[in-house]
């Protein structure tokens, strides 16, 4: 089970931090991450972190602005979002997927694996 929090409304240039608590999973290390979807647009992978080794991947659109991290024995994942832009407006979902290797954390691969993984209910981020 994945539970997100931390969304909201912010002006351009502002910051938000999303949190995701993972409960009940005891299997192989997964790729934890965030994807987003805006109305009328395709789902976009934002960032992933490999639970086994803190290896991260980012979409080009968020590099140098967003940071994904994990703590608490790997059961909490954060997305620190700085210098937010109106085009970052979307519903953000925390998700976990993978087959136990870090290469599954590459964003395109991770998105393909999501149907076999876990996703939260999403949290809205609005940038004006």
Secondary structure, DSSP 8 states (H G I E B T S, - for coil): -EEEE--EEE-TT--EEEEEEE-S--SS--EEEEEEE-TTS--EEEEEEETTTTEEEE-TTTTTTEEEEEETTTTEEEEEE-S--GGG-EEEEEEEE-SSSGGGGSHHHHHHHGGGSEE---EEEEE-
